[in-house]
Amino acid sequence: GRATLLAAIAGTIPLAAGDVVIEGVSLRDDPRSYRRLVGYVPAGLVAWPAIRAGDFLELFAAEGGLAGKPLAAAVERGLAAAGVSGGAQARGDRLPDGAAKRLLVASALLFDPRVLVLDDPFRALDPAERRDVERLIADMMLVDRCIVAACDDGVVPSGWTHLALVASGG
């Protein structure tokens, strides 16, 4: 259903047919370049026992080809954007929902993607955490990113310019 479609757009699962092209870059023909254009935020943080926030971001940065000073700088920017209490040493499996969501968003922004794909970005957030994530998304929109989001609730943040409603089905 929805999560599968978003993961396919993000290039994290194989396409059964067809292709997705962003700014002329094809997922099928050049998957590595394509994935650098797309940031993906799944609905929840996968619990990796004892992984620290800094290590989590470093893993994504290294997978994307960063090393040395650029990798360290990307991790620092990600930690700052996430606003994770405890910084790099904070354990991912012990983060509150809002901090975990901000960490996921920060990992998706490591390469300054042109398209950001968000699966249920407000799930399990209290009102203050939701405002923080909405603010983070609004800031991303200001730098001319395309944001594709699927939300389970009926509350649409201000500033979102297009909306599609799916009544039922997958």
N, C-alpha and C positions, 0 to 999 in steps of 0.2 A: 503494500500500500504506500502510504505517504512516506514513511521512513526509507523505504527501498528506492522510491523515485528520487528523493533528496540525496541519498548516498550515491546513486547512479550519476546524477548531475555533478556531484562533487568528485566523481572519479574514484570513489573508495570501493566500489564493487563493479564487477565486469558488466558491460552492456550486453543484453541478449541480442539486440539488433539495433541498427541505426548508429547515430553518432551525436555527440554534443560538440559544438564549436563555439569558442569564445575568442573574439578579436582575431579570427582567422586561424586559431590554433585548435586542431582536432584532438579530441580525447583518444580516438582510435589510432591516429597516425603519430602523435607525439605526446604520450601520456605524462611524461615527466614535466614538460613545459606547461601542459594544460593544468596539472595539479598546482603549479606555482601561481596560476592565475585565479585559483579558487580556494577560498578558505571555508572549512566545513566545521560546523558546531553541531554534534549530535545532541539528542535530547538529554543525555546524562553522562556524567563522568564515569568511565569504566573503573571499577575499584581494583587498582593494582596495589596489593598490600605493601604498605610502607614506602611507596614511591613519594619522593619529595617534590614539591611544586617546581623547584628549579630543575630537577632531573627530568620531570615531565616535559617542560618546555624545551630543554636541551635535546631530548630525544626527537622531538618534532623538527627542531632546527637542524640537527645533524642529518636526519632523513631527507631533508630538503636540500642538503648539500653545503650547509654552512659549517665552518670550522674556525678555530682560533678566535681572534678578536671579533670578527663579525658574528660568530655564534654567541660569544659572551655578551656582546652588545644587544643582540636580539633577545636573549633570555632576560637581561635586565629590563629592557623595554616591556617585555611581556609581563614580568612580575609587577612592574609599576602600573601597567594598564589593568591588571587583575586586582591590584590592591589587596593582595592576600596577606592576612595577618600572620606574622611569622616568616614572611618572605620565602626565600629559596628553600629553607629547611622545613617549612610546613608540610605535613603529610597529607597527600591527596585524599586518602580514605577517611580523614578526620575533618575535612573542610565542611563548613556549613554550605547549604545548597547554593546560596548566592555567590559565595567565594568560588565554589567549584564551577559554576556557570561562567563567571568572569575569567577563570583560568582557561576554560575551554575556548572562550572567545579570544583570549590572548594568544592561545596556541594557533588559532585560525588566522590571526593577523600577523604572524611572524614574518611573512613574505610580502606584506602589503598587497593582498590580492585585489583584483578588479571586481570579483564577484564573491559575495559572502552568502553561504547557504546555512540557514539556521533551522533546526528541527525543534519545534516547541521551546523557544528560548526562555519562556517564563514559567515553565513547569516547576512546581514545588517551591516557588519563591514567595516570600512574604512581601507586603506592599513596598517596604523600603528597598529590599533587594531587587524587586521588579523595576522600581524607579532607577536604580543604579544601572541595571542592564539596559533599560530603555535609553538612558543617557549615553551609554557606551555605543549603542546602535545608532543613535542620532548623530553622534560625533563621526561615526564611520560614513554616514550618508553625506556629511558635509564635505568629504574629500572625494566626492564623485564616484562612489562605489555602487554597484548594483547589489541589492540585498534581496534574497529570496528566502522567505520564512514561512513555515507552516505553524500555525498556532491552534491549540485546542480550545482556548477560551474565546469569548466573543468580544474582548476588549482589544481594540486596535490602537496602537500608539499614534499620537499626533505626528504628522510629518510623513507618514507612510503614504505613498502616492497612488498605488494600485492595489486592488484587493480582488481576490477570487474566492468565492465561497463554494465549498464542497459539502453538499447536504448529506451524502452517504456514499458508501462504496469505497473501494480501495484502488 
